[in-house]
Amino acid sequence: MPLATIRRFSDRIRREKAAIALYRALVTQSRQPVFYTDLGVADTLEGRFDLLILNAYLLVRRLGRIETDEAREVSQATFDLMFADMDQNLRELGVTDTGVGKRVRRMAEAFYGRLAAYDKARDEGEAALAAALGRNLYQKVSPTPEQVAAMMAYMRAQDALLEAQDDAALLAGTVSFHLPVEVRP
């Protein structure tokens, strides 16, 4: 087997391992009870999906600032893994084969739509970000202004923490997340 082929295969395995580690970290972070008990995120399948998207947005945004092919490939592999997991979860919930494809497609559209909405809102300021969170994360609940402010503070703090993390470590699948500040309504 030519050395170039072995190297490509090895690189692919390394990217997939990194994506698995990053996705596990995203899921672990998105399951932190404080988001649901104190920050007002709906503790439902939809609420958990919305929070996973928000955390994935922060990670994808950081990986996007690493302007290499490897970063793009790790980011894509993480996305692919996330939606393969969602596909599997829907099947385990009893969704039919024909229904799974449609739901995963809608989930992917929601993912990209929210990434664009959060980017636009961050460029426009605090009020726009609060509104974007209301439409996307808090769409079926009514959080207090303090909960929304705490979520925005979490996003800023997490963005700063991700920015401080080493590019090579991120690309190897090592990522750290903050816990948000607890807010009691």
KEKE-3310 file (N, C-alpha, C; in steps of 0.2 Angstrom, whole numbers, plus 5000, padded with zeros to 4 digits):
npx = (5004:5003:5013:5006:4993:4991:4994:4983:4972:4976:4975:4962:4956:4961:4955:4941:4941:4944:4932:4923:4926:4924:4911:4905:4909:4901:4888:4889:4890:4879:4869:4870:4862:4860:4857:4844:4837:4840:4843:4832:4830:4820:4816:4815:4814:4815:4820:4833:4839:4839:4848:4859:4862:4865:4877:4885:4886:4894:4906:4908:4910:4922:4931:4930:4938:4950:4960:4962:4963:4962:4955:4942:4938:4938:4928:4917:4916:4912:4900:4894:4894:4886:4873:4871:4870:4858:4850:4850:4845:4832:4827:4828:4818:4807:4803:4798:4807:4806:4801:4812:4822:4816:4814:4828:4833:4826:4831:4844:4842:4837:4848:4858:4851:4850:4863:4866:4857:4862:4875:4872:4864:4874:4882:4874:4871:4867:4853:4848:4854:4847:4834:4836:4839:4827:4819:4825:4831:4823:4810:4798:4796:4795:4807:4815:4821:4833:4837:4839:4849:4859:4861:4866:4878:4884:4887:4896:4906:4910:4913:4925:4933:4934:4941:4953:4959:4970:4974:4979:4975:4961:4959:4963:4953:4951:4943:4936:4923:4914:4903:4887:4883:4873:4856:4843:4826)
npy = (4994:5011:5024:5037:5034:5027:5037:5046:5038:5037:5050:5053:5044:5050:5063:5058:5053:5064:5071:5063:5065:5079:5080:5072:5080:5091:5085:5082:5094:5100:5093:5098:5101:5114:5122:5119:5120:5132:5142:5142:5134:5124:5108:5097:5086:5095:5106:5102:5099:5112:5118:5110:5114:5127:5126:5119:5128:5138:5130:5127:5139:5143:5133:5137:5149:5144:5143:5131:5117:5105:5109:5113:5100:5093:5100:5097:5083:5082:5088:5079:5068:5072:5073:5060:5053:5059:5054:5041:5041:5046:5034:5025:5030:5026:5032:5031:5024:5032:5044:5048:5053:5064:5072:5073:5081:5092:5096:5098:5109:5118:5119:5125:5137:5143:5145:5155:5165:5167:5172:5184:5191:5192:5201:5212:5216:5216:5217:5211:5198:5193:5193:5183:5172:5171:5167:5155:5147:5148:5146:5140:5142:5154:5163:5172:5189:5189:5176:5175:5185:5179:5168:5174:5179:5167:5163:5173:5171:5157:5158:5166:5157:5146:5153:5154:5142:5130:5128:5116:5107:5108:5103:5090:5085:5089:5099:5112:5117:5130:5130:5138:5153:5152:5156:5161:5161)
npz = (5000:4995:5003:5004:5003:5015:5024:5021:5025:5039:5043:5041:5051:5062:5062:5063:5076:5083:5080:5086:5100:5101:5099:5109:5120:5117:5118:5132:5138:5134:5141:5154:5169:5174:5164:5161:5173:5179:5169:5160:5149:5139:5146:5136:5122:5110:5116:5121:5109:5103:5112:5111:5098:5100:5107:5098:5088:5094:5095:5082:5076:5082:5077:5064:5064:5063:5050:5041:5031:5038:5050:5044:5040:5052:5058:5049:5050:5063:5063:5054:5062:5072:5066:5061:5074:5078:5068:5072:5085:5082:5076:5086:5094:5087:5075:5058:5044:5032:5038:5046:5037:5033:5045:5049:5039:5041:5054:5051:5042:5052:5060:5052:5049:5062:5065:5056:5061:5074:5071:5064:5073:5083:5077:5077:5090:5108:5110:5098:5099:5111:5106:5095:5103:5109:5099:5094:5104:5116:5111:5115:5128:5141:5146:5160:5160:5166:5165:5151:5150:5157:5149:5137:5143:5146:5133:5128:5138:5135:5122:5123:5131:5122:5112:5118:5119:5113:5096:5090:5100:5100:5087:5089:5096:5110:5121:5131:5141:5149:5164:5164:5173:5187:5188:5198:5195)
capx = (5000:5008:5013:5001:4986:4991:4994:4976:4968:4978:4972:4954:4955:4963:4949:4935:4942:4943:4925:4919:4928:4921:4904:4904:4909:4895:4882:4889:4889:4871:4865:4871:4856:4859:4854:4837:4835:4842:4843:4825:4829:4815:4819:4811:4818:4817:4824:4839:4841:4841:4854:4865:4864:4869:4884:4888:4887:4900:4912:4909:4913:4929:4934:4930:4943:4957:4959:4965:4958:4960:4949:4936:4937:4936:4921:4912:4916:4908:4893:4891:4893:4880:4867:4871:4868:4851:4846:4850:4840:4825:4825:4826:4811:4801:4801:4799:4813:4804:4801:4819:4826:4813:4816:4835:4834:4823:4835:4850:4840:4837:4855:4861:4847:4852:4870:4866:4854:4866:4880:4869:4862:4880:4885:4869:4871:4864:4845:4847:4855:4842:4829:4838:4839:4820:4816:4828:4833:4818:4804:4792:4796:4796:4813:4815:4826:4839:4839:4842:4856:4864:4863:4871:4885:4887:4889:4902:4912:4912:4917:4932:4936:4936:4946:4960:4961:4975:4971:4980:4972:4955:4959:4964:4947:4951:4939:4934:4917:4912:4896:4885:4881:4867:4852:4837:4821)
capy = (5000:5017:5028:5042:5031:5025:5044:5049:5034:5039:5057:5052:5041:5055:5067:5055:5052:5071:5073:5059:5068:5085:5078:5069:5086:5095:5082:5082:5101:5102:5090:5100:5103:5121:5125:5118:5122:5139:5146:5142:5130:5118:5101:5093:5084:5101:5111:5099:5100:5119:5119:5107:5118:5133:5124:5117:5135:5141:5126:5128:5146:5143:5129:5141:5153:5140:5143:5126:5111:5100:5112:5112:5093:5091:5103:5094:5077:5083:5089:5073:5063:5074:5071:5053:5052:5061:5049:5035:5043:5046:5028:5022:5033:5023:5036:5026:5026:5038:5050:5050:5057:5071:5075:5075:5086:5098:5097:5101:5116:5122:5120:5131:5143:5146:5147:5161:5169:5169:5176:5190:5194:5194:5207:5218:5218:5213:5216:5206:5192:5191:5191:5177:5167:5170:5163:5149:5143:5149:5147:5137:5144:5161:5164:5179:5193:5187:5170:5177:5189:5174:5164:5178:5180:5161:5163:5177:5167:5151:5160:5168:5151:5142:5156:5154:5135:5129:5126:5109:5103:5107:5098:5083:5083:5092:5105:5114:5121:5133:5130:5145:5156:5150:5161:5159:5166)
capz = (5000:4995:5009:5003:5005:5022:5027:5020:5030:5046:5044:5042:5057:5067:5061:5065:5083:5086:5080:5091:5106:5101:5099:5116:5124:5115:5121:5139:5140:5133:5146:5161:5172:5175:5158:5161:5180:5180:5163:5157:5143:5140:5146:5131:5116:5106:5120:5121:5102:5103:5116:5107:5092:5102:5109:5092:5085:5097:5093:5074:5075:5084:5072:5058:5065:5062:5043:5038:5028:5044:5054:5040:5040:5059:5059:5045:5053:5070:5060:5051:5067:5076:5063:5061:5080:5078:5064:5076:5090:5080:5074:5092:5096:5083:5069:5052:5039:5028:5042:5049:5033:5033:5051:5050:5034:5044:5059:5048:5040:5058:5062:5048:5050:5068:5065:5053:5065:5079:5068:5062:5080:5087:5074:5078:5097:5113:5109:5093:5102:5115:5101:5092:5108:5110:5093:5093:5110:5120:5107:5118:5135:5143:5151:5163:5157:5170:5162:5144:5151:5159:5143:5133:5147:5145:5126:5128:5141:5131:5116:5125:5133:5116:5108:5122:5118:5108:5089:5089:5105:5097:5081:5091:5100:5116:5121:5137:5142:5156:5166:5165:5180:5189:5189:5201:5194)
cpx = (5005:5007:5008:4994:4986:4990:4987:4972:4969:4975:4965:4952:4956:4957:4943:4936:4941:4936:4921:4920:4924:4914:4902:4904:4903:4889:4883:4888:4882:4867:4866:4865:4855:4856:4846:4833:4835:4841:4837:4825:4824:4818:4815:4816:4820:4821:4832:4843:4843:4847:4860:4867:4868:4876:4888:4890:4894:4907:4913:4912:4920:4933:4935:4936:4950:4956:4963:4960:4957:4955:4942:4934:4935:4929:4916:4911:4912:4901:4890:4889:4886:4873:4866:4868:4860:4847:4845:4845:4833:4823:4823:4820:4805:4799:4803:4805:4812:4804:4807:4822:4823:4815:4823:4836:4831:4828:4842:4848:4840:4844:4858:4858:4849:4859:4870:4863:4858:4872:4877:4867:4868:4883:4880:4869:4867:4856:4844:4848:4850:4836:4830:4837:4831:4817:4819:4829:4826:4811:4798:4791:4796:4801:4812:4821:4833:4842:4842:4849:4861:4866:4868:4878:4888:4890:4896:4908:4914:4915:4924:4936:4938:4941:4953:4962:4965:4972:4972:4976:4964:4954:4960:4958:4947:4948:4936:4928:4916:4905:4894:4884:4874:4862:4845:4831:4817)
cpy = (5006:5021:5034:5040:5029:5032:5047:5045:5036:5045:5057:5049:5046:5060:5065:5054:5059:5073:5069:5063:5075:5084:5076:5075:5090:5092:5083:5089:5103:5098:5092:5103:5110:5125:5125:5120:5129:5144:5146:5138:5125:5112:5096:5091:5090:5105:5108:5100:5107:5121:5116:5111:5124:5132:5122:5123:5138:5137:5127:5134:5147:5139:5133:5147:5150:5139:5138:5121:5106:5103:5111:5105:5090:5094:5099:5087:5077:5084:5083:5068:5065:5072:5064:5050:5054:5056:5043:5036:5043:5039:5024:5024:5030:5027:5031:5029:5032:5044:5052:5054:5064:5075:5077:5081:5093:5101:5101:5108:5121:5124:5126:5137:5147:5148:5154:5167:5172:5173:5183:5194:5196:5201:5213:5220:5214:5212:5211:5199:5189:5189:5184:5171:5165:5166:5156:5144:5142:5149:5144:5138:5152:5163:5171:5183:5191:5181:5171:5181:5184:5169:5168:5179:5173:5161:5167:5173:5161:5153:5162:5162:5147:5146:5155:5147:5134:5125:5118:5104:5102:5102:5091:5081:5085:5099:5106:5118:5124:5130:5137:5147:5154:5156:5158:5164:5168)
cpz = (5000:5001:5009:5005:5012:5026:5027:5025:5037:5047:5045:5048:5063:5067:5064:5073:5086:5086:5085:5098:5107:5102:5106:5121:5123:5119:5129:5141:5139:5138:5153:5163:5173:5170:5158:5168:5181:5175:5158:5151:5144:5140:5143:5126:5112:5110:5120:5114:5101:5106:5113:5101:5094:5104:5103:5088:5088:5095:5086:5073:5077:5079:5066:5058:5064:5054:5040:5035:5034:5048:5050:5040:5046:5060:5055:5048:5060:5068:5058:5057:5071:5073:5062:5068:5081:5074:5068:5082:5088:5078:5081:5095:5092:5077:5063:5048:5035:5032:5045:5044:5033:5039:5051:5045:5038:5050:5056:5045:5046:5061:5058:5048:5057:5068:5061:5057:5071:5077:5067:5068:5083:5084:5075:5085:5101:5112:5104:5095:5106:5111:5098:5097:5109:5105:5092:5099:5115:5117:5110:5125:5135:5148:5154:5159:5160:5167:5155:5145:5153:5153:5138:5136:5146:5138:5125:5132:5138:5125:5118:5127:5127:5112:5112:5121:5112:5102:5089:5094:5102:5091:5083:5095:5107:5117:5128:5137:5149:5158:5166:5172:5181:5191:5192:5199:5200)
residu = (MET:PRO:LEU:ALA:THR:ILE:ARG:ARG:PHE:SER:ASP:ARG:ILE:ARG:ARG:GLU:LYS:ALA:ALA:ILE:ALA:LEU:TYR:ARG:ALA:LEU:VAL:THR:GLN:SER:ARG:GLN:PRO:VAL:PHE:TYR:THR:ASP:LEU:GLY:VAL:ALA:ASP:THR:LEU:GLU:GLY:ARG:PHE:ASP:LEU:LEU:ILE:LEU:ASN:ALA:TYR:LEU:LEU:VAL:ARG:ARG:LEU:GLY:ARG:ILE:GLU:THR:ASP:GLU:ALA:ARG:GLU:VAL:SER:GLN:ALA:THR:PHE:ASP:LEU:MET:PHE:ALA:ASP:MET:ASP:GLN:ASN:LEU:ARG:GLU:LEU:GLY:VAL:THR:ASP:THR:GLY:VAL:GLY:LYS:ARG:VAL:ARG:ARG:MET:ALA:GLU:ALA:PHE:TYR:GLY:ARG:LEU:ALA:ALA:TYR:ASP:LYS:ALA:ARG:ASP:GLU:GLY:GLU:ALA:ALA:LEU:ALA:ALA:ALA:LEU:GLY:ARG:ASN:LEU:TYR:GLN:LYS:VAL:SER:PRO:THR:PRO:GLU:GLN:VAL:ALA:ALA:MET:MET:ALA:TYR:MET:ARG:ALA:GLN:ASP:ALA:LEU:LEU:GLU:ALA:GLN:ASP:ASP:ALA:ALA:LEU:LEU:ALA:GLY:THR:VAL:SER:PHE:HIS:LEU:PRO:VAL:GLU:VAL:ARG:PRO)
# end
